[in-house]
Every structure is written in C-alpha cells, then in structure tokens.
Amino acid sequence: MQKPDVLIVGAGINGLVAANYLQKSGCNVTMVDRAYRVGGACVSEEMSYGNVTESYALGASVLGLMQDFVFEETGLAHNLDTFVPTHPKLIHFPNDSMVTKIHRDPKDLDQELANKWGEKGDVKGFRYDEGRVIEFLQQGYREACPPTLEAANNKLGKALTNLWITGDAKTLLDHYFTSERSKMYMAMTVSESGPVSLKDPYSAFTLPVMDSGSVFGGYYGHVKGGIWKITETLGRINRELGVKTHLSSQVMEVDSKKGRVLLTSNDEEKYIDFDYLILGTDPLTAHKLVGNDCEIKNAEDKKYLGSSGKLNMMFKNPIQWKDATDLSDTDAAFRFIFGVETLDEFENATLKVTDPNFHYVPGYMQIYCEGGAQRQMQVNESFDRLAVFFKNFALSEKGDELPHIEEEAKQKILQYVNNPEDCIWTRLLTPRDLQSLFYFPGGNIDHTMLTGGQTYFDRNFSTDPENHFYRFGDKENVYLCGAGTYPCGSVAGTPGYMCSQQLLKAIN
Ligand SMILES: Cc1cc2nc3c(=O)[nH]c(=O)nc-3n(C[C@H](O)[C@H](O)[C@H](O)COP(=O)(O)OP(=O)(O)OC[C@H]3O[C@@H](n4cnc5c(N)ncnc54)[C@H](O)[C@@H]3O)c2cc1C
C-alpha cells in the first residue's frame, strides 16, 4: 500500500507530536508553519545587557502536563535532561510574616495547612479522589479516547463525577477544605487560562486535568537549557525520521475536496497536495481555513479570552531569596504570591478584567525560578532568570503600554529578594502580546476558557465525536489537534498524540 501523505499545519508541540507518531507509523508527513522556526508558543527569545546575550522562555516555561509515554515514545526522554524541585512550594499572602510550605509529604502538608491557615478539612481525601479522576483521564489519553460522561459515571460513580467533572470549583473546594487560603491556593488552576468563575459549571474539572501530567508524576519541572529544547529537539528527531518541514510558509486556503493547500512563502504561492490534513493551530484559524460559514460562526461564538500576563526577569547575580531554606534546591522552588486575601476578592479580581474599565487587577503570581533550576542541572548562565506568570490582565493593552504595572509587579517580587539591585532587565507580556506573538485569538493559552459548554466532551469540532473526536466537522480527510482541543493546551502534546492515533485507526 502506498504511504498516505499527511500534511500538518502548525509546528507547535501538538503538530510535532502528531508528526512523530504518524511518520513512525508509515505515513509520509510534511509540516508547514508560518513562523521561521518550529515551536509555536514553546520557543526562546534573546535579551542583551552590556555585550552579554542570554536566552529566556518567551512563551511556555515549565513542563508537567506531558504524558510519560509521549516523552518516552517520541524520543524526547533519551535526548533531554530534566529537573523537578522536591523543595516545598512557598506561598506568600499579603501581610504574612511567615511563608507557608506546600510539602509533598501528605502528613507534613496536613500539619502545615492546619498550623498556618487553620485548615480542618480533608486534604488527604482531596488528593485521593483527585487521583482516581486522574487515573481515569490518563487511561483515556493512552487509549486516545476522550471519555464520555457515561464512562465517567461508570468508572467513578455519580457522586465523584458530579463533584469533579460536571460541577463547579466552589462546590468542590467547599467539599474538601475549610480555610479560604487552601481554597484560593487550589483555585489558581481554575483561572489560569482565563477569567473563569469558580461557580461556573465544569470549572471543577480544570483541577484534575491540570494535574494529570505524568512525565513528572503530576509535578512540574524544568528542561536542561530551557523548555524550548522540547520543541527544538522534537523538530530535529522528526527531521531525522524523514518529516519534511516548510517554515515561513503560511497556509492561505485549504481545498479539502481536491486535497490541497495554498501557501505563501517568501511572497511566492505554491500548492501542496495531501491525503490527510491535520490542523495543529488554534480552532479559529482552523475554522477560517477549512470551515463553512456556519462552522466559522460556531467557532467564533466560543470564548477565547485569556487573562494571564508573563513577566520575564534577569538578574546579574544569583537571586538571594529571603524565604530560602537550607535545602539544596531552594533557589529553584516554585513560589506563589497572592495579592488578595479572600475567595471573594479572588473571584472579583478574576472576573473584573472582562469589564472594559480595567486593564489589570492584581490576583496572584506564580514564580518559576528558571535560572535556579538550570544551576541544579549544572548549566551556568550569565544571568539568573525568573518567569513570572501572573493575573489578571484585560485584552486591551500590550505590555510596553503598561510600564507602571511592570514596575509594580517587579517591586512585588523584589520585596522577597535580598539583592534587588541585581535585577537588570524585565519584559512584560499581556494577553494582547500573546495574540500578536503567537496568533492566540483571545490571548488565552488554552484557546478556550475551561468552563461549561467548552470543556470535556464539548471540546470537539466533529460532527461525530463519539467515533471521530478529532475530525474536523464531517470531513473524512481533515483533523484538528491544536491546544483548543481536548484535553487542553500546555507543552503536553496530548491532543496531537490522540489525534494521530485516531487518524491511524481511520487509515487502517
Ligand atoms: C506566555 C505563555 C506561557 C505559557 N506557559 C506554559 C507553561 O509554563 N507550561 C506549559 O505546559 N504550557 C504553557 N503555555 C501554553 C503552551 O505554550 C501552549 O498551550 C502550547 O505551546 C500550544 O501548542 P500548540 O501546538 O497547540 O499550538 P502553538 O504552539 O500555538 O502552535 C501553532 C502553530 O501554528 C502555526 N500557524 C498558525 N496559523 C498558521 C497558518 N495559517 N499557516 C501556517 N502555520 C500556522 C503558528 O505559527 C504556530 O507555530 C504558555 C503559553 C504562553 C503563551
């Protein structure tokens, strides 16, 4: 049998993972991307200070949601070194004199939350039940089969399904926790991608999804050199497997009946033929390329709004944290700074950015100590670096239009540092920047707010999701696997893997 020609539009993590599995399974894979390099939103950028140049993560920073089998089977595991801090995560609330430590050990964690936050709930029960839901999800990932509600009810029972999948995050958190702070800590996940209310149906489901990575057993960690090594390396592995890649090539039109795309490259137009097309782009771009008016309208009606900003920071000497412990990886610990005290304030801040009068409302900051993690992997860089992922931004302004917010955020972090004078460079990116840098329709890193009507079985664009979840509409030769498809965004490649397996099933 002749090898089928598969054309993949978009060389981000999902397109790259799909290409890897398909090429190895006997397809003839070609990739095209409008950007000049592979990687999509998982790429580096350079900054300079004096005559020294240093790379930093422009988009994604930390790895965690990838499945261990994807990491192994693609060949990434054999080509990359990683590091996961075992240090407790360190949490700062406004006006606290003492940091709270999120220990890995459940007994230590119970004790710490009881002492610091007055927690009297069932922390262990939460982790146990979440583990059951995650196991169910991971089985679906491996089998490339997005689970139905019926399957969830059968496997987990009605009570857990209602609480963890169809329910709202507020009810879930009230069920297991008593303290506002524990709930806020857990609630960060819900609003990570966009302004989702804790009371929205299905908002509970974000928690197990975002904890369902297995590359580091549910934890998040770092890649030696920087997370962009994941996409760079996978690009190289794919090339060695025989995948052809056209960069700086934008797909302008798709004719699914004739099986060909029109692309422009260096001001020249050319056609590429395909037997099967996979769109590894955001859903809106995919619909504009392939959909009819009704499908485009449906895609436009989804909510794409994002509310996370990113502050990259460089220091000319290693950061001296005031909250450092005597553990060896203390420089690489994940740190979180809250700007709100109560769950109501948290919820108000999350939702306020949908009001056009607000550009920014402080919520929380997640600090990834990239430079500290690199030192743990014996990489000595010229500058120490931080990536700070923080809330809440409207879609209105670009980062360089908000210098006062950049300065305010910088000062908030530097108050926890003994050598603030060593901070020599910062760059703020807002959802508006993500829109123009990465073509994210609403500046949202998942391309959909994970809420009712947009999550779980609803996150498909197929007319027959039960049998062909990743198929585009009713087109037998077009599939969609970008971050907007189940289960979500992130440097995971799970949609890319699941889509590739469904396509192989259809071909064979
Ligand atoms: C600031 C930021 C921080 C993040 N932090 C993290 C993190 O720490 N950890 C994590 O796991 N995830 C993080 N993410 C999310 C993660 O980076 C994305 O979800 C993931 O990279 C998306 O991968 P993808 O392959 O679906 O799409 P993309 O990476 O968006 O790739 C799509 C590709 O399609 C191409 N394309 C689009 N239209 C066309 C066209 N017409 N013709 C040709 N090519 C086209 C684009 O150029 C792009 O390369 C972050 C994202 C951002 C922006």
The ligand as an ORCA input file, in Angstrom:
! r2SCAN-3c Opt
* xyz 0 1
  C       3.150     33.181     27.876
  C       2.800     31.727     27.866
  C       3.172     30.933     28.950
  C       2.867     29.576     28.950
  N       3.331     28.812     29.974
  C       3.235     27.462     29.878
  C       3.957     26.647     30.779
  O       4.718     27.123     31.619
  N       3.821     25.298     30.658
  C       3.034     24.736     29.698
  O       2.956     23.497     29.639
  N       2.358     25.495     28.807
  C       2.461     26.850     28.863
  N       1.864     27.639     27.924
  C       0.947     27.014     26.955
  C       1.663     26.299     25.812
  O       2.785     27.019     25.398
  C       0.686     26.152     24.633
  O      -0.553     25.633     25.063
  C       1.267     25.170     23.594
  O       2.591     25.509     23.277
  C       0.366     25.190     22.363
  O       0.851     24.257     21.442
  P       0.103     24.008     20.051
  O       0.972     23.101     19.273
  O      -1.289     23.586     20.269
  O      -0.021     25.429     19.361
  P       1.067     26.611     19.001
  O       2.272     26.368     19.836
  O       0.304     27.824     19.123
  O       1.419     26.238     17.513
  C       0.576     26.530     16.436
  C       1.440     26.827     15.236
  O       0.582     27.034     14.109
  C       1.185     27.982     13.270
  N       0.158     28.531     12.369
  C      -0.997     29.173     12.712
  N      -1.681     29.521     11.609
  C      -0.954     29.078     10.539
  C      -1.144     29.130      9.133
  N      -2.219     29.697      8.556
  N      -0.177     28.590      8.333
  C       0.917     28.011      8.867
  N       1.137     27.932     10.197
  C       0.213     28.454     11.026
  C       1.764     29.003     14.231
  O       2.809     29.734     13.644
  C       2.260     28.092     15.378
  O       3.631     27.787     15.245
  C       2.155     29.003     27.875
  C       1.787     29.793     26.775
  C       2.123     31.135     26.763
  C       1.785     31.959     25.563
*
